[in-house]
Amino acid sequence: MDRLKYVLILSGVFPTLSGGFLIIVFSLGYYTWPAIIAAVALGTVLTLPAAHLISRKIKREDPNFNHRREPEGGFFPDPNAREV
């Protein structure tokens, strides 16, 4: 399972996307709560796909990682599995 994706969500992707959208909203002159909530919601929706893409790119550039092998499993990683 791709555990790097979950680390990237909280550490970098969500704050960057939401902050970027907030800066865009504020620079356009919208200072209302609905605009702020919409910017954060858009950042929240785009966080998971962006974190997945970033994680896959990092692993593709790693020469010791086989990125073509997709591990089996569900949404949550196996806690006893080896870290990839």
C-alpha distances in whole Angstrom, upper triangle without the diagonal:
4,6,9,9,10,13,14,15,17,18,20,19,20,23,24,24,26,28,29,30,32,34,34,36,38,39,40,42,40,40,40,37,36,36,34,32,31,30,27,26,26,24,21,21,20,18,14,15,17,14,11,14,15,11,12,15,15,12,15,18,16,18,16,13,13,12,13,11,8,6,8,7,8,8,8,5,7,10,11,8,9,8,8
4,6,6,8,10,11,12,14,15,16,15,17,20,21,21,23,25,25,26,29,30,31,32,35,36,37,39,37,38,37,35,34,33,31,29,29,27,25,24,23,21,19,19,17,15,12,13,13,10,8,11,11,8,9,12,11,10,13,15,14,17,15,12,13,11,13,12,9,9,11,11,11,10,9,7,10,12,14,11,11,9,7
4,5,5,7,9,10,12,13,14,14,16,18,19,20,22,24,25,26,28,29,31,32,34,35,37,38,37,36,36,34,33,32,30,28,28,26,24,23,23,20,18,19,18,15,12,14,14,11,10,13,12,9,11,14,12,12,15,17,15,18,17,14,15,14,16,15,13,12,14,13,13,11,9,7,10,10,13,11,11,8,8
4,5,5,6,9,11,10,11,12,14,16,17,18,20,21,22,24,26,27,28,30,31,33,34,36,35,35,35,33,32,31,29,27,27,25,22,22,22,19,18,18,17,13,12,13,12,8,9,11,9,6,9,11,9,9,13,14,13,17,16,13,15,13,16,16,14,14,16,16,16,14,13,11,14,14,16,14,13,9,9
4,5,5,6,9,10,10,10,11,14,15,15,17,19,20,21,23,25,26,27,29,30,32,34,32,32,32,30,29,28,26,24,24,22,19,19,18,16,14,15,13,10,8,9,9,5,6,9,8,6,9,11,10,11,14,15,15,19,18,15,16,14,17,16,14,14,16,15,15,12,12,11,15,15,18,16,16,13,12
4,5,5,7,9,10,10,11,13,15,15,17,19,20,21,23,25,26,27,29,30,32,33,31,31,31,28,28,27,25,23,23,21,18,18,18,15,13,14,14,10,9,11,11,8,9,12,11,9,12,15,14,14,17,19,18,22,21,18,19,17,20,19,17,16,17,16,14,11,10,10,14,14,17,16,16,13,13
4,5,6,6,8,9,11,12,14,15,16,18,19,21,22,24,26,27,28,30,32,33,32,31,31,29,29,28,25,24,24,22,19,20,20,16,15,17,15,12,11,13,12,9,11,13,11,10,13,15,13,14,17,18,18,21,20,18,20,18,21,21,19,18,20,19,18,15,13,13,16,15,18,17,16,13,13
4,6,5,5,6,8,10,11,12,14,15,16,18,20,21,22,24,25,27,29,30,29,29,29,27,27,26,23,22,22,20,17,18,17,14,13,15,13,9,9,11,9,6,9,11,8,8,11,12,11,13,16,17,17,21,20,18,20,18,21,21,19,19,21,20,19,16,16,15,18,18,21,19,19,15,15
4,6,6,5,6,8,10,10,11,14,15,16,17,19,21,22,23,25,27,28,27,26,26,24,24,23,20,19,19,17,14,14,14,11,10,11,10,6,7,10,9,6,9,11,10,10,13,15,14,16,19,20,20,24,24,21,22,20,23,23,20,20,22,20,18,15,15,15,19,19,22,21,21,18,17
4,6,7,6,7,10,11,12,13,15,17,17,19,21,22,23,25,27,28,26,26,26,23,24,23,19,18,19,17,14,15,16,12,11,13,13,9,10,13,12,10,13,15,13,13,17,18,17,19,22,22,22,26,26,23,25,23,26,26,23,23,24,22,21,17,16,17,20,19,22,22,22,19,19
4,7,7,7,9,11,12,13,15,17,18,19,21,22,23,25,27,28,27,26,27,25,25,24,21,20,21,19,16,17,17,14,13,16,15,11,12,15,13,10,14,15,13,13,16,17,15,18,21,21,21,24,24,22,25,23,26,26,24,24,26,24,23,20,19,19,22,21,24,23,22,19,19
4,6,6,6,9,10,11,12,14,15,16,18,20,21,22,24,26,25,25,26,24,24,22,20,19,20,17,14,16,16,12,12,15,13,10,12,13,10,9,12,13,11,12,15,15,14,17,19,19,20,24,24,22,24,22,25,26,24,25,27,26,24,21,20,20,24,23,26,25,24,20,20
4,6,5,6,8,10,10,12,14,15,17,18,20,21,23,25,23,23,24,23,22,20,18,17,17,14,12,14,12,9,9,11,9,6,8,10,7,6,10,11,9,11,14,14,14,17,19,19,20,24,25,22,24,21,24,25,23,23,25,24,23,19,19,20,23,24,26,25,25,21,20
4,5,5,6,8,10,11,12,14,15,16,18,20,21,23,21,21,21,19,19,17,15,14,14,12,9,10,10,6,7,9,8,5,9,11,9,9,12,13,12,14,17,17,17,20,22,23,24,28,28,26,27,24,27,27,25,25,27,25,23,19,19,21,24,24,27,26,26,23,23
4,6,5,6,8,10,10,12,14,15,16,18,20,21,20,19,20,18,19,17,14,14,15,12,9,12,12,8,9,12,11,9,12,14,12,12,15,16,15,16,20,20,19,22,24,24,25,29,30,28,29,27,30,30,28,28,30,28,26,23,23,24,27,27,30,29,29,25,25
4,6,5,6,9,10,10,12,14,15,16,18,20,19,19,21,20,20,17,15,16,15,12,11,13,12,8,11,13,11,9,13,14,11,11,15,15,13,15,18,18,18,21,23,22,24,28,29,27,29,26,29,30,28,29,30,29,28,24,24,25,28,28,31,30,29,26,25
4,5,5,6,9,10,11,12,14,15,17,19,18,18,19,18,17,15,13,13,12,9,8,10,8,5,8,10,8,7,11,12,9,11,14,14,13,16,18,18,19,21,23,23,25,29,30,28,29,26,28,29,27,28,30,28,26,23,24,25,29,29,32,31,30,27,26
4,5,5,6,9,10,10,12,14,15,17,15,15,16,14,14,12,10,10,10,6,5,8,7,4,7,10,9,9,12,14,12,13,17,17,16,19,21,21,22,25,26,27,28,32,33,31,32,29,31,32,30,30,32,30,28,24,25,26,30,30,33,32,32,29,28
4,5,5,6,9,10,10,12,14,15,14,14,16,15,16,13,10,12,12,8,8,11,11,8,11,14,13,12,16,17,15,15,19,19,18,20,23,23,23,26,28,28,29,33,34,32,34,31,33,34,32,33,34,33,31,27,27,29,32,32,35,34,34,31,30
4,5,5,6,9,10,11,12,15,14,15,17,16,16,13,12,13,12,9,9,12,11,8,12,14,12,12,16,16,14,15,19,18,17,20,22,22,22,25,27,27,29,32,34,32,33,30,32,34,32,33,35,34,32,28,29,30,34,34,37,35,35,32,30
4,5,5,6,9,10,11,13,12,13,14,14,13,10,9,10,9,5,7,10,8,7,11,12,11,12,16,16,14,16,19,19,19,22,24,23,24,27,28,29,31,35,36,34,35,31,33,35,33,34,35,34,31,28,29,30,34,34,38,36,36,33,32
4,5,5,6,8,10,11,10,10,11,11,12,9,6,9,9,6,7,10,10,9,12,14,14,14,18,19,17,19,22,22,22,24,27,26,27,30,31,32,33,37,38,36,37,34,36,38,35,36,37,36,33,30,31,32,36,36,39,38,38,35,34
4,5,5,6,9,10,10,11,13,14,15,11,10,13,12,9,11,14,13,12,15,17,16,17,20,21,19,20,24,23,22,25,28,27,27,30,32,31,34,37,39,37,38,35,37,39,37,38,40,38,36,32,33,34,38,38,41,40,40,36,35
4,6,5,6,9,9,11,13,14,14,10,10,13,12,9,11,14,12,12,15,17,16,17,21,21,19,21,24,23,22,26,28,27,28,31,32,32,34,38,39,37,38,35,37,39,37,38,40,38,36,33,34,35,39,39,43,41,41,38,36
4,6,5,7,6,8,10,11,11,7,7,10,9,7,10,12,12,12,15,17,16,18,21,22,20,23,25,25,25,28,30,29,30,33,34,35,37,40,42,40,41,37,39,41,39,40,41,39,37,33,34,36,40,40,43,42,42,39,38
4,5,5,5,6,9,11,12,9,8,12,12,10,12,15,15,15,18,20,19,20,24,25,23,25,28,28,27,30,32,31,32,35,36,36,39,42,44,42,43,40,42,43,41,42,43,42,39,36,36,38,42,42,45,44,44,41,40
4,5,8,9,13,15,15,12,12,15,15,12,15,18,17,17,20,21,21,22,26,26,24,26,29,28,27,30,32,31,32,36,36,36,38,42,44,42,43,40,42,44,42,43,45,43,41,38,39,40,44,44,47,46,46,42,41
4,6,9,12,14,14,10,12,15,14,12,15,17,16,17,20,21,21,22,26,26,24,27,30,29,28,32,34,33,34,37,38,38,40,44,45,43,44,41,43,45,43,44,45,44,41,38,39,41,45,45,48,47,47,44,42
4,6,9,12,13,10,11,15,14,13,16,18,18,19,22,23,23,24,28,28,27,29,32,32,31,34,36,35,37,40,40,41,43,46,48,46,47,44,46,47,45,46,47,46,43,40,41,43,46,46,50,49,49,46,45
4,6,9,9,6,8,11,11,11,14,15,15,17,19,21,21,23,26,27,26,28,31,30,30,33,35,35,36,39,40,40,42,46,47,45,46,43,45,46,44,44,45,44,41,37,38,40,44,44,48,47,47,44,43
4,7,9,7,7,11,12,11,13,16,16,17,19,21,22,23,27,28,27,28,31,32,31,34,36,36,37,40,41,41,43,47,48,46,47,44,46,47,44,45,46,44,41,37,38,40,44,44,47,47,47,44,43
4,6,6,6,9,10,11,13,14,16,17,19,20,22,23,26,28,27,29,31,32,32,34,37,37,38,40,42,42,44,48,49,46,47,44,46,47,44,45,45,43,40,36,37,39,43,43,47,46,47,44,44
4,5,5,6,8,10,11,12,14,15,16,18,20,21,24,26,25,27,30,30,30,33,35,35,36,39,40,41,43,46,47,44,45,42,44,45,42,42,42,40,37,33,34,36,40,40,44,43,44,41,41
4,5,5,6,9,10,10,12,14,15,16,18,20,23,24,24,26,28,29,29,32,34,34,35,38,39,40,42,46,46,44,44,41,42,43,40,41,41,38,35,32,33,35,39,39,43,43,44,41,41
4,5,5,6,9,10,11,12,14,15,17,18,21,23,22,24,27,27,27,30,32,32,33,36,37,38,40,44,44,42,43,39,41,42,39,40,40,38,35,32,33,35,39,39,43,42,43,40,39
4,5,5,6,9,10,11,12,14,16,17,20,21,21,22,25,26,26,28,30,31,31,34,36,36,38,42,42,40,41,38,40,40,38,38,39,37,34,30,31,33,37,37,40,40,40,38,37
4,5,5,6,9,10,10,12,14,15,18,20,20,21,24,25,25,27,29,30,31,33,35,36,37,41,42,39,40,36,38,39,36,36,36,34,31,27,28,31,34,35,38,38,39,36,36
4,6,5,6,9,10,10,12,14,17,18,18,20,22,23,24,26,28,28,30,32,33,35,36,40,41,38,38,35,36,37,34,35,35,33,30,27,28,31,34,35,39,38,39,36,35
4,5,5,6,9,10,11,12,16,17,16,18,21,21,21,24,26,26,27,30,31,32,34,37,38,36,36,33,35,36,33,34,35,33,30,27,28,30,34,34,38,37,37,34,33
4,5,5,6,9,10,10,14,15,15,16,19,20,20,22,24,25,26,28,30,31,32,36,37,34,35,32,34,34,31,32,32,30,28,24,25,27,31,31,34,34,34,31,31
4,5,5,6,9,10,12,14,14,16,18,19,20,22,24,25,26,28,30,31,33,36,37,34,34,31,32,33,30,30,31,29,26,22,23,26,29,30,34,33,34,31,31
4,5,5,6,9,11,12,12,14,16,17,18,20,22,23,24,26,27,29,31,34,35,32,32,29,30,31,29,29,30,28,26,22,24,26,30,31,34,33,34,31,30
4,6,5,6,9,11,10,12,14,15,15,17,20,20,21,24,25,26,28,31,32,29,30,27,29,30,27,28,29,27,25,21,22,24,28,28,32,31,31,28,27
4,6,5,8,10,10,11,14,15,16,17,19,21,22,23,25,27,28,31,32,29,29,26,28,28,26,26,26,24,22,18,19,21,25,26,29,28,29,26,26
4,6,7,8,10,11,13,14,15,17,19,20,22,23,24,26,28,31,32,28,29,25,26,27,24,25,25,23,20,17,19,21,25,26,29,28,29,27,26
4,6,6,6,9,10,11,12,14,16,17,18,20,21,23,25,28,29,26,26,23,24,25,23,24,24,23,21,18,19,21,25,26,29,28,28,26,24
4,6,5,6,9,10,10,12,14,15,16,18,20,21,23,26,27,24,24,21,23,24,21,22,23,22,19,16,17,19,22,23,26,25,25,22,21
4,5,5,6,9,10,10,12,14,15,17,18,20,21,25,25,22,22,19,20,21,18,18,19,18,16,13,14,15,19,21,24,22,23,20,19
4,5,5,6,9,10,11,12,14,15,16,19,20,23,24,21,21,17,18,19,17,18,19,18,17,14,16,17,21,23,25,23,24,21,19
4,5,5,6,9,10,11,12,14,15,17,19,22,23,20,21,17,19,20,18,20,22,21,20,17,18,19,23,24,26,24,24,21,19
4,5,5,6,9,10,11,12,14,16,17,20,21,18,19,16,18,19,17,18,20,19,18,15,16,16,19,20,23,21,21,18,16
4,6,5,6,9,10,11,12,15,16,19,19,16,16,13,15,15,13,15,16,16,15,13,14,14,18,19,22,19,19,16,14
4,5,5,6,9,10,10,13,15,18,19,16,16,12,14,16,14,16,19,19,18,16,18,18,21,23,25,22,21,19,16
4,5,5,6,9,10,11,13,16,17,15,16,13,16,17,16,18,20,21,20,18,19,18,21,22,24,22,21,18,15
4,5,5,6,9,10,11,14,15,12,13,11,14,15,13,15,17,18,18,16,16,15,18,19,21,18,17,14,11
4,5,5,6,9,10,13,14,10,11,8,10,12,11,13,16,17,18,16,17,16,19,20,22,19,18,15,12
4,5,5,6,9,12,14,11,12,9,12,14,14,17,20,21,22,20,21,20,22,24,25,22,20,17,14
4,6,5,7,10,12,10,12,10,13,15,15,17,20,21,22,20,21,19,21,22,23,20,18,15,12
4,5,5,8,9,6,8,7,10,12,12,14,17,19,20,19,19,17,19,20,21,18,15,13,9
4,5,7,9,7,8,6,9,11,13,15,19,21,22,21,22,20,22,23,24,20,18,16,12
4,6,9,8,10,9,12,15,16,18,22,24,25,24,25,22,24,25,26,22,20,17,14
4,6,6,8,9,12,14,16,17,21,23,24,24,23,21,22,23,23,20,17,14,11
4,6,8,10,12,14,16,18,22,24,26,26,26,23,24,25,24,21,18,16,13
4,7,9,12,13,15,16,20,22,24,25,24,21,21,22,21,18,15,13,10
4,6,9,9,11,13,16,18,21,21,21,18,19,20,19,16,13,11,8
4,6,6,9,11,14,17,20,20,21,18,19,20,20,16,14,13,10
4,5,7,10,13,16,18,18,19,17,18,20,21,17,15,14,10
4,6,10,13,16,18,19,20,18,19,22,22,18,17,16,13
4,6,9,13,15,17,18,16,16,19,19,15,14,14,11
4,7,9,12,13,14,13,14,17,17,14,14,14,11
4,7,10,11,12,10,11,14,14,10,11,12,10
4,7,10,11,10,10,14,14,11,13,14,13
4,7,8,7,8,12,13,11,13,14,14
4,6,7,9,12,14,13,16,16,16
4,7,9,12,15,14,16,16,16
4,7,9,12,11,14,14,14
4,6,9,8,10,10,11
4,5,5,9,10,12
4,6,8,9,12
4,7,9,12
4,6,9
4,6
4
